[in-house]
Amino acid sequence: MIEKYNKQIYNSLIKDHPYLQLGFFKGDILFIGQNPGMPFNQKTIQDTEKMKIGEINYEDLIKNSNIGIFLSKIINFDSISFTNIVKVPTINNELPSQQLIDIFWPITQKQIEIFKPKIIVCLGKFAGNFFNLTEFYKKKKENEINYVMFPHPSFLSKIPNIEEHLTMMKLKLGKYKIINAWDFDRNEINLLIRENGAKIIKTIKSFKFYFYIKTKDIEKLDLIQDKIKVKENQEFSKIYCNQEIEDHIKRFKEPTTH
């Protein structure tokens, strides 16, 4: 149904908007950006022209772009969906005008209504504002859809702590499973994470929040059950421990498979 809707919209708008890009929809996680970038070098110009004549599709275009390369670092690109609030580039990548927003926001709303994603990830504050998201990485749920806002990849490429942001993104997308979390009031949190069957340690210094595990999972911490401090919060618990226990947990630092 969404293919039929997109085709109708495409046919009605393509004459006035030659760089129209409606998005692609297949995975349960829908990433939404601001608007497409204007082709800026020979490769992007060539890829855009190939898309216009049907040699490649929009998914291929995004996959080979900077934003596609970035998304591939946090998730299997072949499992996602992608679109923008505004479906056309702007001169010098300026913020879309209200006129463009008025044209394309209702289309984006209709795409969401038809596609029914399980998670919507807004890339940047422009997209996040349309869903009343004000804080990065803070989830909310409305009408059976989970929403979260990530910093835009163009911003993350310029900062030194990008690895911590990648960790945050994988946590929010459910790609990491937290086994344990602990801190020592050093403005950092250490995470024991399971990824693809391996246990790894991640340290977060740049975000002021806490991680919780389900209370029923505490018993899985086997050897350190009697040495950890637990702060109850309904069905979730925050885990603290001392330096001795931190050293115990760090024995898992070298990835081990099960």
C-alpha positions as YAML, in Angstrom:
chain: A
units: angstrom
residues:
- id: 1
  name: MET
  ca: [0.00, 0.00, 0.00]
- id: 2
  name: ILE
  ca: [2.80, 2.42, 0.79]
- id: 3
  name: GLU
  ca: [4.39, 1.75, -2.60]
- id: 4
  name: LYS
  ca: [1.12, 2.72, -4.27]
- id: 5
  name: TYR
  ca: [0.83, 5.86, -2.16]
- id: 6
  name: ASN
  ca: [4.46, 6.87, -2.83]
- id: 7
  name: LYS
  ca: [4.01, 6.34, -6.56]
- id: 8
  name: GLN
  ca: [0.96, 8.60, -6.62]
- id: 9
  name: ILE
  ca: [2.80, 11.32, -4.68]
- id: 10
  name: TYR
  ca: [5.88, 10.95, -6.87]
- id: 11
  name: ASN
  ca: [3.89, 11.37, -10.07]
- id: 12
  name: SER
  ca: [2.15, 14.47, -8.73]
- id: 13
  name: LEU
  ca: [5.30, 16.26, -7.51]
- id: 14
  name: ILE
  ca: [8.22, 15.17, -9.69]
- id: 15
  name: LYS
  ca: [7.72, 17.86, -12.34]
- id: 16
  name: ASP
  ca: [8.13, 20.65, -9.81]
- id: 17
  name: HIS
  ca: [10.76, 18.86, -7.70]
- id: 18
  name: PRO
  ca: [13.30, 17.02, -9.92]
- id: 19
  name: TYR
  ca: [15.34, 15.86, -6.90]
- id: 20
  name: LEU
  ca: [12.31, 14.42, -5.09]
- id: 21
  name: GLN
  ca: [13.27, 11.53, -2.76]
- id: 22
  name: LEU
  ca: [10.37, 9.89, -0.91]
- id: 23
  name: GLY
  ca: [12.33, 7.29, 1.04]
- id: 24
  name: PHE
  ca: [12.35, 3.50, 1.30]
- id: 25
  name: PHE
  ca: [10.31, 1.36, 3.67]
- id: 26
  name: LYS
  ca: [10.98, -2.24, 4.65]
- id: 27
  name: GLY
  ca: [12.36, -2.60, 8.21]
- id: 28
  name: ASP
  ca: [10.52, -1.92, 11.48]
- id: 29
  name: ILE
  ca: [12.96, 0.88, 12.40]
- id: 30
  name: LEU
  ca: [12.32, 4.09, 10.48]
- id: 31
  name: PHE
  ca: [15.08, 6.71, 10.45]
- id: 32
  name: ILE
  ca: [13.89, 10.22, 9.64]
- id: 33
  name: GLY
  ca: [16.18, 13.08, 8.64]
- id: 34
  name: GLN
  ca: [15.68, 16.73, 7.83]
- id: 35
  name: ASN
  ca: [15.82, 16.69, 4.03]
- id: 36
  name: PRO
  ca: [18.12, 15.25, 1.33]
- id: 37
  name: GLY
  ca: [21.43, 16.97, 0.73]
- id: 38
  name: MET
  ca: [22.03, 18.64, -2.61]
- id: 39
  name: PRO
  ca: [24.48, 16.60, -4.74]
- id: 40
  name: PHE
  ca: [27.85, 18.15, -3.92]
- id: 41
  name: ASN
  ca: [30.49, 16.21, -5.85]
- id: 42
  name: GLN
  ca: [30.83, 14.20, -9.02]
- id: 43
  name: LYS
  ca: [29.86, 10.90, -7.39]
- id: 44
  name: THR
  ca: [26.71, 12.19, -5.68]
- id: 45
  name: ILE
  ca: [25.68, 13.98, -8.88]
- id: 46
  name: GLN
  ca: [26.19, 10.78, -10.88]
- id: 47
  name: ASP
  ca: [24.33, 8.64, -8.32]
- id: 48
  name: THR
  ca: [21.43, 11.10, -8.26]
- id: 49
  name: GLU
  ca: [21.20, 11.07, -12.05]
- id: 50
  name: LYS
  ca: [21.30, 7.24, -12.03]
- id: 51
  name: MET
  ca: [18.42, 7.22, -9.55]
- id: 52
  name: LYS
  ca: [16.39, 9.60, -11.69]
- id: 53
  name: ILE
  ca: [16.63, 7.26, -14.69]
- id: 54
  name: GLY
  ca: [16.12, 4.10, -12.64]
- id: 55
  name: GLU
  ca: [19.61, 2.60, -12.72]
- id: 56
  name: ILE
  ca: [19.75, 2.62, -8.93]
- id: 57
  name: ASN
  ca: [17.04, 3.14, -6.33]
- id: 58
  name: TYR
  ca: [16.87, 5.55, -3.39]
- id: 59
  name: GLU
  ca: [18.00, 2.89, -0.96]
- id: 60
  name: ASP
  ca: [21.21, 2.41, -2.95]
- id: 61
  name: LEU
  ca: [21.73, 6.17, -3.04]
- id: 62
  name: ILE
  ca: [21.44, 6.49, 0.75]
- id: 63
  name: LYS
  ca: [23.47, 3.35, 1.46]
- id: 64
  name: ASN
  ca: [26.44, 4.82, -0.44]
- id: 65
  name: SER
  ca: [26.07, 8.29, 1.11]
- id: 66
  name: ASN
  ca: [27.78, 9.64, 4.23]
- id: 67
  name: ILE
  ca: [24.62, 9.12, 6.27]
- id: 68
  name: GLY
  ca: [24.26, 5.55, 5.03]
- id: 69
  name: ILE
  ca: [27.87, 4.74, 5.89]
- id: 70
  name: PHE
  ca: [27.30, 6.16, 9.38]
- id: 71
  name: LEU
  ca: [24.08, 4.21, 9.97]
- id: 72
  name: SER
  ca: [25.87, 1.02, 8.95]
- id: 73
  name: LYS
  ca: [28.09, 1.47, 12.03]
- id: 74
  name: ILE
  ca: [25.15, 1.09, 14.41]
- id: 75
  name: ILE
  ca: [22.75, -1.22, 12.60]
- id: 76
  name: ASN
  ca: [22.46, -3.57, 9.65]
- id: 77
  name: PHE
  ca: [21.54, -1.09, 6.93]
- id: 78
  name: ASP
  ca: [19.57, -3.70, 5.01]
- id: 79
  name: SER
  ca: [17.11, -3.96, 7.93]
- id: 80
  name: ILE
  ca: [16.03, -0.31, 8.14]
- id: 81
  name: SER
  ca: [13.67, 2.17, 6.53]
- id: 82
  name: PHE
  ca: [14.53, 5.78, 5.77]
- id: 83
  name: THR
  ca: [12.87, 9.03, 4.80]
- id: 84
  name: ASN
  ca: [13.08, 12.77, 5.47]
- id: 85
  name: ILE
  ca: [10.61, 15.31, 6.81]
- id: 86
  name: VAL
  ca: [11.07, 17.35, 3.63]
- id: 87
  name: LYS
  ca: [11.68, 15.25, 0.52]
- id: 88
  name: VAL
  ca: [13.80, 17.64, -1.57]
- id: 89
  name: PRO
  ca: [17.21, 19.33, -1.15]
- id: 90
  name: THR
  ca: [17.58, 23.01, -0.36]
- id: 91
  name: ILE
  ca: [20.14, 25.44, -1.74]
- id: 92
  name: ASN
  ca: [23.33, 25.35, 0.35]
- id: 93
  name: ASN
  ca: [21.56, 22.83, 2.61]
- id: 94
  name: GLU
  ca: [19.64, 25.63, 4.30]
- id: 95
  name: LEU
  ca: [16.79, 24.77, 6.67]
- id: 96
  name: PRO
  ca: [13.67, 23.94, 4.68]
- id: 97
  name: SER
  ca: [11.22, 26.80, 4.33]
- id: 98
  name: GLN
  ca: [7.77, 26.72, 5.89]
- id: 99
  name: GLN
  ca: [6.36, 26.37, 2.37]
- id: 100
  name: LEU
  ca: [8.30, 23.13, 1.85]
- id: 101
  name: ILE
  ca: [7.33, 21.90, 5.31]
- id: 102
  name: ASP
  ca: [3.67, 22.54, 4.54]
- id: 103
  name: ILE
  ca: [3.99, 20.47, 1.35]
- id: 104
  name: PHE
  ca: [5.95, 17.51, 2.70]
- id: 105
  name: TRP
  ca: [5.13, 17.07, 6.40]
- id: 106
  name: PRO
  ca: [1.61, 15.74, 5.65]
- id: 107
  name: ILE
  ca: [3.22, 13.26, 3.24]
- id: 108
  name: THR
  ca: [5.60, 12.07, 5.95]
- id: 109
  name: GLN
  ca: [2.69, 11.70, 8.37]
- id: 110
  name: LYS
  ca: [0.80, 9.61, 5.81]
- id: 111
  name: GLN
  ca: [3.85, 7.42, 5.18]
- id: 112
  name: ILE
  ca: [4.10, 6.70, 8.92]
- id: 113
  name: GLU
  ca: [0.37, 5.98, 9.12]
- id: 114
  name: ILE
  ca: [0.56, 3.46, 6.28]
- id: 115
  name: PHE
  ca: [3.91, 1.88, 7.16]
- id: 116
  name: LYS
  ca: [3.38, 1.60, 10.94]
- id: 117
  name: PRO
  ca: [7.02, 1.35, 12.10]
- id: 118
  name: LYS
  ca: [7.79, -0.01, 15.57]
- id: 119
  name: ILE
  ca: [10.54, 2.56, 16.19]
- id: 120
  name: ILE
  ca: [11.07, 6.02, 14.72]
- id: 121
  name: VAL
  ca: [14.58, 7.43, 15.07]
- id: 122
  name: CYS
  ca: [14.85, 11.16, 14.36]
- id: 123
  name: LEU
  ca: [18.26, 12.27, 13.14]
- id: 124
  name: GLY
  ca: [18.80, 15.76, 14.53]
- id: 125
  name: LYS
  ca: [16.62, 18.32, 16.25]
- id: 126
  name: PHE
  ca: [14.85, 19.50, 13.11]
- id: 127
  name: ALA
  ca: [13.23, 16.09, 12.65]
- id: 128
  name: GLY
  ca: [12.83, 15.55, 16.40]
- id: 129
  name: ASN
  ca: [10.79, 18.73, 16.82]
- id: 130
  name: PHE
  ca: [8.02, 17.32, 14.64]
- id: 131
  name: PHE
  ca: [7.51, 14.55, 17.21]
- id: 132
  name: ASN
  ca: [7.98, 16.77, 20.28]
- id: 133
  name: LEU
  ca: [11.33, 15.21, 21.12]
- id: 134
  name: THR
  ca: [13.55, 17.60, 23.09]
- id: 135
  name: GLU
  ca: [16.33, 15.39, 24.50]
- id: 136
  name: PHE
  ca: [18.72, 13.11, 22.66]
- id: 137
  name: TYR
  ca: [18.38, 9.41, 23.50]
- id: 138
  name: LYS
  ca: [15.26, 9.85, 25.66]
- id: 139
  name: LYS
  ca: [12.59, 7.45, 24.45]
- id: 140
  name: LYS
  ca: [8.86, 7.98, 24.42]
- id: 141
  name: LYS
  ca: [5.97, 5.86, 23.18]
- id: 142
  name: GLU
  ca: [2.78, 7.03, 21.48]
- id: 143
  name: ASN
  ca: [0.21, 5.02, 19.55]
- id: 144
  name: GLU
  ca: [2.32, 1.84, 19.83]
- id: 145
  name: ILE
  ca: [5.35, 3.55, 18.23]
- id: 146
  name: ASN
  ca: [8.60, 4.15, 20.13]
- id: 147
  name: TYR
  ca: [10.33, 7.45, 19.37]
- id: 148
  name: VAL
  ca: [13.89, 8.55, 20.05]
- id: 149
  name: MET
  ca: [16.11, 11.37, 18.76]
- id: 150
  name: PHE
  ca: [19.78, 10.92, 17.86]
- id: 151
  name: PRO
  ca: [22.27, 13.69, 17.07]
- id: 152
  name: HIS
  ca: [22.63, 14.17, 13.34]
- id: 153
  name: PRO
  ca: [25.56, 12.19, 11.85]
- id: 154
  name: SER
  ca: [27.02, 15.38, 10.33]
- id: 155
  name: PHE
  ca: [27.46, 16.69, 13.88]
- id: 156
  name: LEU
  ca: [28.87, 13.47, 15.31]
- id: 157
  name: SER
  ca: [31.58, 13.32, 12.65]
- id: 158
  name: LYS
  ca: [33.15, 16.45, 14.18]
- id: 159
  name: ILE
  ca: [33.33, 15.50, 17.86]
- id: 160
  name: PRO
  ca: [35.95, 13.49, 19.82]
- id: 161
  name: ASN
  ca: [33.57, 11.25, 21.82]
- id: 162
  name: ILE
  ca: [31.78, 9.71, 18.87]
- id: 163
  name: GLU
  ca: [32.35, 6.17, 20.23]
- id: 164
  name: GLU
  ca: [30.21, 6.94, 23.28]
- id: 165
  name: HIS
  ca: [27.42, 8.16, 21.02]
- id: 166
  name: LEU
  ca: [27.67, 4.98, 18.96]
- id: 167
  name: THR
  ca: [27.32, 2.98, 22.19]
- id: 168
  name: MET
  ca: [24.27, 5.01, 23.17]
- id: 169
  name: MET
  ca: [22.67, 4.48, 19.79]
- id: 170
  name: LYS
  ca: [23.20, 0.74, 19.88]
- id: 171
  name: LEU
  ca: [21.73, 0.61, 23.38]
- id: 172
  name: LYS
  ca: [18.62, 2.50, 22.30]
- id: 173
  name: LEU
  ca: [18.22, 0.31, 19.23]
- id: 174
  name: GLY
  ca: [18.53, -2.84, 21.33]
- id: 175
  name: LYS
  ca: [21.74, -3.96, 19.62]
- id: 176
  name: TYR
  ca: [23.57, -4.12, 22.95]
- id: 177
  name: LYS
  ca: [22.29, -6.07, 25.94]
- id: 178
  name: ILE
  ca: [23.43, -4.68, 29.29]
- id: 179
  name: ILE
  ca: [24.55, -7.39, 31.69]
- id: 180
  name: ASN
  ca: [25.73, -5.02, 34.40]
- id: 181
  name: ALA
  ca: [26.46, -1.33, 35.05]
- id: 182
  name: TRP
  ca: [28.49, 0.32, 37.78]
- id: 183
  name: ASP
  ca: [30.14, 3.63, 38.70]
- id: 184
  name: PHE
  ca: [32.20, 5.30, 41.41]
- id: 185
  name: ASP
  ca: [30.94, 8.91, 41.31]
- id: 186
  name: ARG
  ca: [33.56, 9.70, 38.69]
- id: 187
  name: ASN
  ca: [31.00, 11.06, 36.26]
- id: 188
  name: GLU
  ca: [31.27, 7.89, 34.26]
- id: 189
  name: ILE
  ca: [29.40, 4.63, 33.97]
- id: 190
  name: ASN
  ca: [30.93, 1.31, 33.06]
- id: 191
  name: LEU
  ca: [28.80, -1.17, 31.15]
- id: 192
  name: LEU
  ca: [29.27, -4.89, 30.76]
- id: 193
  name: ILE
  ca: [27.55, -5.54, 27.45]
- id: 194
  name: ARG
  ca: [26.77, -8.59, 25.40]
- id: 195
  name: GLU
  ca: [27.13, -8.14, 21.64]
- id: 196
  name: ASN
  ca: [26.90, -11.04, 19.20]
- id: 197
  name: GLY
  ca: [27.59, -13.53, 21.98]
- id: 198
  name: ALA
  ca: [30.65, -11.69, 23.31]
- id: 199
  name: LYS
  ca: [31.06, -9.76, 26.57]
- id: 200
  name: ILE
  ca: [32.68, -6.35, 26.27]
- id: 201
  name: ILE
  ca: [33.23, -3.34, 28.53]
- id: 202
  name: LYS
  ca: [32.04, 0.13, 27.48]
- id: 203
  name: THR
  ca: [32.68, 3.31, 29.48]
- id: 204
  name: ILE
  ca: [30.38, 6.32, 29.23]
- id: 205
  name: LYS
  ca: [31.65, 9.68, 30.47]
- id: 206
  name: SER
  ca: [29.69, 12.24, 28.50]
- id: 207
  name: PHE
  ca: [26.11, 11.52, 29.57]
- id: 208
  name: LYS
  ca: [24.58, 12.13, 32.98]
- id: 209
  name: PHE
  ca: [22.07, 9.31, 33.41]
- id: 210
  name: TYR
  ca: [21.94, 5.85, 34.90]
- id: 211
  name: PHE
  ca: [21.39, 2.38, 33.55]
- id: 212
  name: TYR
  ca: [19.09, -0.18, 35.08]
- id: 213
  name: ILE
  ca: [18.63, -3.89, 34.75]
- id: 214
  name: LYS
  ca: [15.49, -5.83, 35.51]
- id: 215
  name: THR
  ca: [15.34, -6.83, 39.16]
- id: 216
  name: LYS
  ca: [14.57, -10.42, 38.23]
- id: 217
  name: ASP
  ca: [17.90, -10.55, 36.34]
- id: 218
  name: ILE
  ca: [20.04, -9.66, 39.36]
- id: 219
  name: GLU
  ca: [20.38, -13.34, 40.28]
- id: 220
  name: LYS
  ca: [22.21, -13.82, 36.99]
- id: 221
  name: LEU
  ca: [25.15, -11.84, 38.37]
- id: 222
  name: ASP
  ca: [26.15, -15.10, 40.10]
- id: 223
  name: LEU
  ca: [29.42, -14.65, 42.02]
- id: 224
  name: ILE
  ca: [28.90, -11.03, 43.03]
- id: 225
  name: GLN
  ca: [25.30, -11.16, 44.20]
- id: 226
  name: ASP
  ca: [26.20, -10.69, 47.85]
- id: 227
  name: LYS
  ca: [28.59, -7.79, 47.22]
- id: 228
  name: ILE
  ca: [26.60, -5.44, 45.04]
- id: 229
  name: LYS
  ca: [24.38, -2.60, 46.18]
- id: 230
  name: VAL
  ca: [20.98, -2.42, 44.59]
- id: 231
  name: LYS
  ca: [18.66, 0.54, 44.36]
- id: 232
  name: GLU
  ca: [15.11, -0.63, 43.67]
- id: 233
  name: ASN
  ca: [12.93, 1.22, 41.21]
- id: 234
  name: GLN
  ca: [9.75, -0.78, 40.59]
- id: 235
  name: GLU
  ca: [10.82, -3.65, 38.37]
- id: 236
  name: PHE
  ca: [14.24, -2.19, 37.61]
- id: 237
  name: SER
  ca: [17.36, -1.89, 39.76]
- id: 238
  name: LYS
  ca: [20.46, 0.25, 39.57]
- id: 239
  name: ILE
  ca: [23.67, -1.64, 40.26]
- id: 240
  name: TYR
  ca: [26.59, -0.23, 42.29]
- id: 241
  name: CYS
  ca: [29.74, -2.00, 43.38]
- id: 242
  name: ASN
  ca: [33.16, -1.29, 44.87]
- id: 243
  name: GLN
  ca: [36.62, -1.37, 43.28]
- id: 244
  name: GLU
  ca: [37.14, -5.04, 44.16]
- id: 245
  name: ILE
  ca: [33.99, -6.03, 42.32]
- id: 246
  name: GLU
  ca: [34.84, -3.76, 39.40]
- id: 247
  name: ASP
  ca: [38.11, -5.68, 39.03]
- id: 248
  name: HIS
  ca: [36.14, -8.94, 39.15]
- id: 249
  name: ILE
  ca: [33.82, -7.83, 36.38]
- id: 250
  name: LYS
  ca: [36.68, -6.53, 34.25]
- id: 251
  name: ARG
  ca: [37.88, -10.10, 33.89]
- id: 252
  name: PHE
  ca: [35.27, -10.23, 31.16]
- id: 253
  name: LYS
  ca: [37.00, -7.44, 29.28]
- id: 254
  name: GLU
  ca: [38.45, -9.82, 26.72]
- id: 255
  name: PRO
  ca: [35.45, -10.92, 24.59]
- id: 256
  name: THR
  ca: [34.40, -14.51, 25.24]
- id: 257
  name: THR
  ca: [31.81, -16.40, 23.26]
- id: 258
  name: HIS
  ca: [29.21, -18.82, 24.55]
...
